[in-house]
Amino acid sequence: MSPALLIVDVQNDFCPGGALAVAQGDRVVPVLNRYIEIFVKDKNPVIASRDWHPRRTKHFKDFGGPWPVHCVANTPGAAFHPQLKFPPQAIVVSKGMDPDKDSYSAFQAVDEKGRTLLEILKQSDVQELFVGGLATDYCVKASVLDALKDFKVKLLTDAVKGVNIHPDDSKRAIEAMVAAGAVEITFKELEANRK
């Protein structure tokens, strides 16, 4: 099984102090760094998705959408969390650039060459995707459900945090991902499986 690690939207605006902060969102960072270390050691791809919005988009409340302004391209809020240790070869894919579309899934993102995430994964012969990041109940869920159309998916339950507009949103999101075929895994389990 050729695996890849997908880190979804671990950006300053989604972490404590950001414009659309996920409670304890920064707690995923040290755990994700441990996953990154293993994927780099095994020479497997590490991919990071990010929201990369224009200043005017129907995604934002000011223009009829559900969300406060966040992750505007080239602003500090859109930058990845400073403690995330991405390797130089990490592939960055950006989404949410179309002002007329809501893009939650990393599969709606493209790299700087315009390749979609699906194209990148197929070109790297990836068959299994390990997914962590923010937020469990939105972009992680949308990305996992899209990934399951083409790949086996492991959900890194110790490296996701949710918005929880309603108290059980993250729990329900995880149940929906598992029902669709995702397998829950933690770093300890991954380490144990590698031995």
Beta strands, then each sheet from edge to edge (+ up, - down):
strand 1: 3-8
strand 2: 46-51
strand 3: 91-95
strand 4: 128-134
strand 5: 152-161
strand 6: 183-185
sheet 1: 3+ 2+ 1+ 4+ 5+ 6+
end
